[in-house]
Amino acid sequence: MCLANDNAGVKSHKWHSDLRCQQIGKLIFLGKISFVATSATKQPNQHRTVTRRKPEEQRALSIGQQRLWYLGQLTPNSPSYNAPFLCRLLGHFDPKAFERAIDVVMQRHEILRTAILMSNGSLVPLVLKKRRADLRIVDLCSLPEDEREAEAQRLVRQESARPFDFSRDSLFRAILFQISVDEYLFFHDAPHLVFEGGSVTVLYRELSALYNGFVAGETPELPELPFQYSDFAAWQRNFLQGERLESLMKYWREKLAGAPNINLPLDFSRPAIPTTRGARRFFTISQQLLSLANSFFAAAGTSSFRGFCAAFNVLLHCYSAQTDISLGSPFYPHCRGIEGLIGFFVNTVVLRTDLFGDPTFRQLIRRVDVVVHGAIAHSDLTFDKILDAVRPPRDLSRTPLFQVNFRAPNQPYPCLQLNGITASPAQYLDNGTAKFDLALELESATGRACYFEYATDLFKEATIVQMETDLLHLLPALFARPDTNLSSVSAVTAIRERVCRTGKVLLEGNPC
């Protein structure tokens, strides 16, 4: 889960590319152009204006919500599509004022008090007129002082693993774990189909304003919302129709035709149906390496997202020996007004990159630039519609179109700004699941909150630790020799030779 992926792919994006991306990519590969920065790549992107749903228009789920609901039915007892967060609060805290603030937010955003029912074969969102915050307070102060933190973390892990029943449960859970008189842990969880990474910013901004007003004895007022999430859902379904829909589907059908699965070296045979069991391996990019990366990307005329994406493609190439690699990556829609809403807006697109011809790292960055430009220009098409367009072979053992996900948020998760309180940044919790074979999140602002998320049915932790080590060695090697063919970069050959020696790559059918 992430806040934003790319300066060109977040809510404030103002560029639009109408280039024929496949042609440009071919020219780059042939060396006939070295940099794509014409007026055609910098046309202002048309931000969409969402209109309110007509009163007589029945509420419906957004296209993305519908897909997540059906995915949830495949693993009904799994929390893999939940969004659990935790932050620490130090200081003289007022739980009652905080509960009042949560109450107001829940009334303000109908998505947080919406049940999802199946009626006559159709999914129907039902907004509850009044739903108070179910803020639980768990007082651990009766425990010995040296046991409270461990018990709080145990309870947090337990709560993070709880699935939601969309037809019965409140879709927003909030718990305060009291560690001492002046220390609390604030835990909150919601299904992805009502809450995503960007929603944390909205939630914390509003909770902070409301709490600070209540403790000061005031009646805080927040700006009126331009529309509700149900308005966005109705607008999206009306928007993706006719010639626009056909044009977008044509692009993705051609772009992803014949795209292969990525075959990484596995530690265990792939199960017939994924269990979603997973884990995270957290690591840090040193400030020295992050500074080196940012300087290199700036000089190369690319963003940190695109530069790190190119480097990750090299790492996957080292492990798989493939030159045609597809990554999933989330992007926000270009819609005015959604930055103030809580909900599920992000859309996953497929970034298919060609490493054929032994390019240099600099050449690969240009290829990734073109791929990302094209994906952004056509990111209005939701992922399930991309599936409809491409119709990949049915294989229940893998996620379709891509098995590896890449995210590089350009800012960390926010902190609650409560008067008299020191709050830690929100932490997106590991709930023991993985949606894909492998995912990499690089927090490119500070480098402190990076992790690999991996399916434990496929990989041992030691393999992911080695992958982390390889990535951190690979990055400076690529920055040092950006104009050297990848096959001649020593870090690349060292990884390939080691992977081939293990023989595990043969499990997925890729000879060395």
C-alpha positions in Angstrom: 0.0 0.0 0.0 1.3 3.5 -0.8 0.6 7.2 -0.8 1.9 7.9 -4.2 4.1 6.3 -6.8 5.5 8.8 -9.2 5.5 12.6 -9.5 3.8 12.0 -12.8 1.3 9.6 -11.4 -0.1 11.1 -8.3 -3.1 13.3 -7.7 -1.3 16.5 -8.6 0.0 15.1 -11.9 -0.2 17.7 -14.7 1.4 16.0 -17.6 -0.2 14.0 -20.4 1.5 11.8 -22.9 -0.2 11.1 -26.3 2.9 9.7 -27.8 2.9 6.4 -29.6 4.8 4.8 -26.9 5.7 1.5 -28.6 7.2 3.5 -31.6 9.3 5.7 -29.3 10.5 2.7 -27.2 11.7 1.1 -30.5 13.5 4.3 -31.4 15.2 4.4 -28.0 16.2 0.8 -28.4 17.8 1.6 -31.8 19.6 4.5 -30.3 17.9 7.0 -32.7 16.7 9.2 -29.9 18.3 9.5 -26.5 15.7 11.6 -24.6 12.0 11.9 -24.8 11.1 15.4 -23.8 9.1 17.0 -26.7 6.1 19.2 -26.4 4.0 16.1 -26.9 5.1 14.7 -23.6 4.3 17.8 -21.6 0.7 18.6 -22.6 -1.4 19.4 -19.5 -3.3 16.4 -18.4 -7.1 16.8 -18.4 -8.2 16.5 -14.8 -11.7 15.0 -14.6 -14.5 16.8 -12.8 -16.6 14.4 -10.7 -20.3 15.4 -10.5 -22.7 14.4 -7.8 -24.9 11.4 -8.3 -28.5 12.2 -9.2 -30.9 11.6 -6.3 -32.8 9.0 -8.3 -29.6 7.2 -9.3 -29.0 4.1 -7.2 -25.8 3.7 -5.3 -23.3 1.2 -6.7 -19.8 0.1 -5.9 -16.9 1.5 -7.9 -15.4 -0.8 -10.4 -12.3 -1.3 -8.2 -14.4 -1.9 -5.1 -16.4 -4.6 -7.0 -13.2 -6.4 -8.0 -11.8 -6.3 -4.4 -15.1 -7.7 -3.0 -14.9 -10.7 -5.4 -11.2 -11.2 -4.6 -12.2 -11.2 -0.9 -14.6 -14.0 -1.5 -11.8 -16.3 -2.8 -10.1 -16.0 0.6 -13.0 -15.1 3.0 -11.0 -15.5 6.2 -7.9 -13.7 5.1 -7.0 -10.1 6.0 -4.9 -9.7 2.9 -7.1 -6.9 1.6 -7.2 -4.9 4.9 -5.4 -1.7 5.6 -4.2 -1.8 9.3 -2.2 1.2 10.7 -0.6 2.0 14.0 0.8 5.2 15.6 2.1 6.1 19.0 0.8 9.0 21.0 2.9 10.6 23.8 1.6 13.3 26.1 -1.6 14.4 27.9 -4.1 12.7 25.7 -8.0 13.1 25.9 -9.6 9.8 24.6 -13.1 11.2 24.8 -12.3 14.2 22.6 -10.6 11.7 20.2 -13.7 9.5 20.1 -15.8 12.6 19.3 -13.5 13.4 16.4 -13.8 9.9 15.0 -17.6 10.2 15.3 -17.6 13.3 13.2 -15.3 11.8 10.5 -17.5 8.7 10.3 -20.6 10.9 9.8 -18.8 13.1 7.3 -17.5 10.2 5.1 -20.4 7.8 4.4 -17.9 5.2 3.0 -16.9 4.4 6.6 -20.5 3.5 7.5 -21.4 1.6 4.4 -22.3 -2.1 4.4 -22.1 -4.1 1.2 -24.9 -6.5 0.6 -25.7 -9.0 -2.1 -29.2 -8.5 -3.4 -30.7 -10.4 -6.4 -27.3 -11.2 -7.7 -26.0 -7.7 -7.5 -23.8 -5.9 -4.9 -25.5 -3.1 -3.2 -23.8 -0.5 -0.9 -26.1 0.4 2.1 -25.2 3.6 3.9 -26.2 3.5 7.5 -27.8 6.8 8.6 -26.1 7.0 12.0 -23.1 4.9 13.0 -21.1 6.0 16.0 -17.4 5.3 16.2 -16.7 2.0 17.8 -13.6 3.2 19.6 -12.4 0.5 22.0 -10.0 1.5 24.8 -7.8 -1.3 26.1 -6.1 -0.3 29.4 -2.9 -2.3 29.9 -1.7 -0.2 32.9 -2.6 -3.1 35.3 0.1 -5.2 33.8 3.7 -4.9 35.0 5.4 -2.0 33.3 7.9 -4.2 31.4 5.1 -6.4 29.9 2.7 -3.7 28.6 4.5 -3.0 25.3 4.8 -6.7 24.4 1.1 -7.3 25.2 0.0 -4.3 23.2 2.0 -5.5 20.2 0.5 -9.0 20.5 -3.0 -7.5 20.6 -2.2 -5.3 17.6 -1.0 -8.4 15.6 -4.2 -10.2 16.6 -6.4 -7.3 15.5 -4.5 -6.9 12.2 -5.3 -10.5 11.3 -9.0 -10.1 11.8 -11.0 -10.2 8.5 -14.1 -8.1 7.8 -17.6 -9.2 7.1 -18.7 -6.5 4.7 -22.4 -7.2 5.2 -22.2 -7.1 9.1 -19.1 -5.4 10.4 -18.4 -1.8 10.9 -15.9 -1.1 8.1 -13.7 1.1 10.3 -12.2 -0.3 13.5 -10.3 1.9 16.0 -8.6 0.9 19.2 -6.6 2.8 21.8 -4.1 0.7 23.7 -3.2 2.6 26.9 0.4 1.8 27.9 0.7 4.4 30.7 -0.9 7.7 31.8 0.7 9.6 28.9 1.3 6.9 26.3 -1.2 5.3 23.9 -1.1 3.2 20.7 -3.7 4.2 18.2 -4.7 1.3 15.9 -7.1 1.5 13.1 -8.1 -0.9 10.3 -10.4 -0.9 7.4 -10.9 -3.0 4.2 -9.0 -1.7 1.2 -12.2 -1.2 -0.7 -13.1 1.7 1.6 -9.6 2.9 2.7 -6.2 3.2 1.0 -2.9 4.8 1.7 -4.0 8.2 0.6 -6.9 8.0 3.0 -4.5 8.1 6.0 -3.6 11.7 5.1 -7.3 12.7 5.0 -8.2 10.9 8.2 -5.3 12.3 10.2 -5.8 15.8 8.9 -9.5 15.8 9.9 -9.0 14.0 13.2 -6.3 16.5 14.2 -8.5 19.5 13.4 -11.5 18.1 15.2 -9.5 16.9 18.3 -7.7 20.2 18.7 -11.0 22.0 18.5 -12.8 19.8 21.0 -10.0 19.9 23.7 -10.0 23.7 23.3 -13.7 23.8 24.1 -14.7 24.8 20.5 -17.0 23.4 17.9 -14.7 22.8 14.9 -16.0 23.1 11.4 -14.5 21.3 8.4 -14.9 22.4 4.8 -17.9 20.8 3.1 -17.0 17.8 1.0 -17.5 18.4 -2.8 -19.1 14.9 -3.1 -19.1 11.5 -1.5 -17.4 8.4 -2.6 -20.6 7.0 -4.0 -20.7 10.0 -6.4 -17.2 9.1 -7.6 -18.3 5.5 -8.1 -21.3 6.5 -10.2 -19.2 9.0 -12.2 -16.5 6.4 -12.9 -19.0 3.9 -14.3 -20.5 6.6 -16.6 -17.1 7.9 -17.6 -15.8 4.5 -18.8 -18.2 3.9 -21.7 -18.4 4.1 -25.4 -15.4 5.2 -27.5 -13.3 6.2 -24.5 -13.6 2.7 -23.1 -12.9 1.1 -26.5 -9.8 3.3 -27.0 -8.4 2.5 -23.6 -9.0 -1.2 -24.0 -7.4 -1.2 -27.4 -4.2 0.4 -25.9 -3.9 -2.1 -23.1 -4.8 -5.1 -25.4 -1.9 -4.2 -27.7 0.5 -3.2 -25.0 0.2 -6.4 -23.0 -0.4 -8.9 -25.8 1.7 -12.0 -25.2 3.2 -10.6 -22.0 4.8 -13.6 -20.1 4.6 -14.4 -16.4 7.8 -13.7 -14.5 9.5 -16.8 -13.4 11.6 -16.1 -10.3 13.7 -18.8 -8.6 11.4 -20.3 -5.9 12.2 -22.1 -2.7 9.0 -24.1 -2.8 6.8 -25.5 -5.5 4.0 -23.1 -6.4 0.6 -24.2 -4.9 -2.3 -24.7 -7.2 -4.1 -21.8 -5.5 -2.3 -19.1 -3.5 -3.0 -19.0 0.2 -2.1 -15.3 0.6 0.2 -16.2 3.5 3.1 -13.7 3.5 5.6 -11.7 5.4 7.6 -8.5 5.1 11.4 -7.9 5.2 12.0 -4.3 6.2 15.2 -2.5 5.3 16.7 1.0 5.1 18.4 2.7 2.2 21.3 4.7 3.7 21.2 8.4 3.4 24.4 8.3 1.4 22.9 5.9 -1.1 19.6 7.7 -1.2 21.4 11.0 -1.9 23.5 9.3 -4.6 20.3 7.9 -6.2 18.4 11.2 -6.1 21.4 13.1 -7.6 21.8 10.5 -10.3 18.1 10.5 -11.2 17.9 14.3 -11.2 20.9 14.5 -13.6 19.4 11.8 -15.8 16.1 13.8 -16.0 13.9 11.2 -14.4 12.0 10.7 -11.2 13.0 8.5 -8.3 10.0 6.3 -9.0 11.1 5.7 -12.6 14.8 5.3 -11.7 14.2 2.8 -8.9 11.7 1.0 -11.1 14.4 0.6 -13.8 16.8 -0.7 -11.1 14.2 -3.2 -9.8 13.7 -4.4 -13.4 17.5 -5.1 -13.6 17.3 -7.1 -10.3 14.4 -9.1 -11.6 16.2 -9.7 -14.8 19.2 -11.0 -12.8 17.0 -13.5 -11.0 14.8 -14.6 -13.9 17.0 -14.2 -17.0 13.9 -12.7 -18.7 14.0 -9.6 -20.8 10.2 -9.0 -20.9 9.1 -8.0 -17.4 5.7 -6.8 -16.3 5.2 -5.1 -12.9 2.0 -4.0 -11.3 2.0 -0.5 -9.8 -0.7 1.7 -8.3 -1.7 5.1 -9.7 -4.3 7.7 -8.7 -7.0 8.9 -11.1 -6.9 12.4 -12.4 -10.0 13.7 -10.7 -10.6 17.0 -9.0 -11.8 16.8 -5.4 -10.8 13.3 -4.4 -7.9 14.6 -2.4 -10.3 15.4 0.4 -12.1 12.1 0.4 -11.6 8.8 2.1 -12.1 5.8 -0.2 -10.6 3.4 -2.7 -9.4 5.4 -5.7 -6.1 3.9 -6.6 -5.9 1.8 -9.8 -3.2 -0.8 -10.6 -1.7 -0.6 -14.0 0.9 -2.9 -15.6 4.3 -1.5 -16.5 5.8 -3.8 -19.2 9.5 -3.1 -19.8 11.7 -4.5 -22.5 15.3 -5.3 -21.5 16.1 -6.9 -24.9 19.4 -6.1 -26.5 21.5 -5.7 -23.4 20.8 -2.0 -22.8 22.8 0.3 -20.5 21.1 1.5 -17.3 20.7 4.9 -18.8 18.9 3.4 -21.9 16.7 1.3 -19.6 15.7 4.4 -17.7 14.5 5.9 -21.0 12.5 2.8 -21.8 10.9 2.9 -18.3 10.1 6.7 -18.9 8.2 5.8 -22.0 6.4 2.9 -20.3 5.3 5.0 -17.4 4.2 7.9 -19.7 2.0 5.5 -21.6 0.6 3.9 -18.4 -0.3 7.3 -17.0 -1.9 8.5 -20.2 -4.1 5.3 -20.2 -4.5 4.8 -16.4 -8.3 5.7 -16.5 -9.0 2.0 -17.4 -9.5 0.1 -14.2 -7.5 -3.1 -13.7 -10.5 -5.5 -14.2 -11.2 -3.7 -17.5 -7.6 -4.3 -18.5 -8.1 -7.9 -17.8 -11.2 -7.9 -19.9 -9.2 -6.3 -22.7 -6.2 -8.6 -22.6 -7.9 -11.9 -21.5 -4.7 -13.6 -20.3 -4.7 -17.4 -20.0 -6.6 -18.5 -16.9 -4.2 -19.7 -14.2 -5.5 -19.8 -10.6 -1.9 -20.3 -9.2 -0.9 -16.7 -10.1 -2.2 -13.2 -10.2 -3.0 -12.3 -13.8 -0.8 -10.1 -16.0 1.8 -9.5 -13.2 3.1 -11.4 -10.2 5.4 -8.7 -8.8 4.3 -5.3 -7.6 6.4 -2.1 -7.3 5.7 1.0 -5.3 7.9 4.0 -4.5 5.9 6.6 -2.5 7.5 10.0 -2.6 6.5 10.9 1.0 6.2 8.9 4.2 2.9 8.3 6.0 1.7 11.4 8.0 1.6 12.0 11.7 -1.4 13.1 13.8 -1.0 16.8 14.6 -2.6 16.8 18.1 -1.9 19.7 20.5 0.2 18.7 23.4 0.9 15.3 21.8 4.0 13.8 20.1 2.8 11.4 17.5 4.8 8.9 15.5 4.2 8.6 11.7 1.5 6.1 10.8 2.9 2.6 10.3 1.3 0.3 7.7 1.3 -3.0 9.6 2.4 -6.4 8.4 -0.7 -8.6 8.9 1.1 -11.8 7.7 -0.3 -11.8 4.1 0.9 -11.1 0.6 -1.2 -10.3 -2.4 1.5 -11.1 -4.9 4.5 -13.4 -5.3 6.7 -10.5 -4.5 6.3 -6.7 -3.9 8.9 -4.0 -3.3 8.0 -0.7 -1.6 10.8 1.9 -1.6 10.0 5.0 0.5 12.0 7.4 -1.6 11.7 10.5 0.6 13.8 9.2 3.6 14.7 5.6 2.7 13.6 4.4 6.1 10.4 2.5 5.5 11.4 0.1 2.7 10.3 -3.5 2.5 9.9 -6.6 0.4 6.5 -8.3 0.9 6.6 -12.0 -0.3 4.5 -15.1 -0.4 5.8 -17.5 2.2 4.4 -20.4 0.2 7.1 -19.6 -2.4 10.1 -18.0 -0.7 12.2 -18.5 2.4 13.1 -15.5 4.4 16.8 -16.1 3.6 16.1 -15.7 -0.1 14.5 -12.3 0.4 17.4 -11.2 2.7 19.7 -12.1 -0.2 17.5 -10.2 -2.6 17.7 -7.1 -0.3 21.5 -7.4 -0.2 21.6 -7.7 -4.0 19.5 -4.6 -4.5 21.6 -2.5 -2.2 24.7 -3.6 -4.0 23.2 -3.3 -7.4 22.1 0.3 -7.0 25.5 2.0 -6.6 27.0 -0.3 -9.3 24.4 0.9 -11.8 24.9 4.6 -10.8 28.6 4.2 -11.2 28.4 2.7 -14.7 25.2 3.9 -16.3 26.5 3.8 -19.9 27.9 0.2 -19.6 25.8 -2.7 -21.0 24.1 -4.5 -18.2 25.8 -7.8 -19.0 29.2 -6.0 -18.3 28.2 -4.6 -14.9 30.0 -6.8 -12.4 27.2 -6.7 -9.8 24.7 -7.9 -12.5 26.9 -10.8 -13.6 27.7 -11.8 -9.9 24.0 -12.1 -9.1 23.2 -14.1 -12.3 26.1 -16.5 -11.7 25.0 -17.1 -8.1 21.3 -17.6 -9.0 22.4 -20.1 -11.7 24.6 -22.0 -9.2 21.7 -22.6 -6.9 19.6 -24.4 -9.5 16.4 -23.2 -8.0 15.5 -21.2 -11.1 14.7 -24.5 -12.8 11.6 -24.8 -10.7 9.9 -22.2 -12.8 11.5 -23.3 -16.0 14.1 -20.7 -16.8 17.4 -22.1 -17.9 20.5 -20.1 -17.0 
